Amino acid sequence: MRRGSGKSNEEMWKLAQRMNRLMEDWMHARFRGSGDEGWVPAIDIIECAAKLQIIADLAGLKADDVAVVWTTKTLTLSGTRTLQPLDQQVQVHQLEVARGSFCRMVELPAQVDPRTAKIFYHAGILTIVVAKEKPAKKIAPPAGPTG
Amino acid sequence: MTGFDKQSPAAPPRYFLPAVDVSESKDELVLVADMPGVAPEALDVTVEGGVLTFSGRVAPGPERGLETVHQEFLKGDYFRQFRLPREFLADKVEAVLKAGVVTIRIPRDERSKPRRIPVRAE
C-alpha cells in the first residue's frame, strides 16, 4: 500500500495555517478604523501522542470572558477585551495594547473529542488540553467455516 | 512627551518589547503593559537614574515528548525602559500584575501641579 508523505502533509498544513493567519491579519487591518477595533490573539498548538494543547495569548481577560466553540477539527476563540476607559482629563502618550473584540478560528492538526477539553487560565495565557479522537477499531470479520 | 521611550545598552541580548499604553493625568503617570506568561515573582520593576525598567521572565516552551505543530506566541523575556519626566516621583512607583498585564503608577510631584496664584488687590 502506498502511503502519503507525512512530512509533506505536515508542511502543507503549516503553510495553510500561516495563510489563514495572514488572511485574518489582513481582514482585521482592512476593517480597522471602521468602528471595529478587532485584534488577533497569538495561538500555539502543541501535540503529543494522545492530546493537543492549545495556548492563546489573552492577557487582560478572565477565562469566563472567552467563548470556546469546537468542531472535531476546528477551535474558535472569541471575546472582548475591555480596558479601563480613559478619563477625558487624561492625556494619552501611546496606545499599543490590543483591545476590543477578537474572534480566532484555528484548524486543528488532528480530530479531537471536545468533551475531554480542560481549560486553564493563568497569567494572561489560556491553555486548553483536549484528547485526540481515538481511531475506530477495525473489527476483524468472523472467520468462516473451515474445511 | 519627547524622548520618553528609552532603550538601554544594559538590555539583554534578546528580548521581546511588550506593548505599552502610556497616559498621564493631573495626579499620575500610568503605564499598562501586556506581559502574558509572567508570574509575579518573575517580574522586575526598577527605577534608577530617572529610568523606569520593567522586565519579566517567561517559562520555556513545551516539555519533552511534546511537539509544537503551530507557533505564533513566541516565548522569551520581556524588557522595556522609559525615561521618567522629572515632575513624577520615581521613589513612589507602584506596580500591580494581574492576568498578564502590569499596571505601573507614578504619582505626580505636588510641586509640579498647576496652581492658582492668588492676586492681591491694592
Interface residues (C-beta under 8 A of the other chain):
Chain A: E10 W13 K14 Q17 R21 A42 I43 D44 I45 I46 E47 C48 Q53 I55 A56 D57 L58 A59 G60 L61 K62 L83 L86 D87 Q89 V90 Q91 V92 H93 Q94 L95 E96 V97 A98 V106 P109 Y121 A123 G124 I125
Chain B: M1 F4 D5 A19 V20 D21 V22 S23 E24 S25 K26 V32 A33 D34 M35 P36 G37 V38 A39 P62 G65 L66 E67 T68 V69 H70 Q71 E72 F73 L74 A99 G100 V101
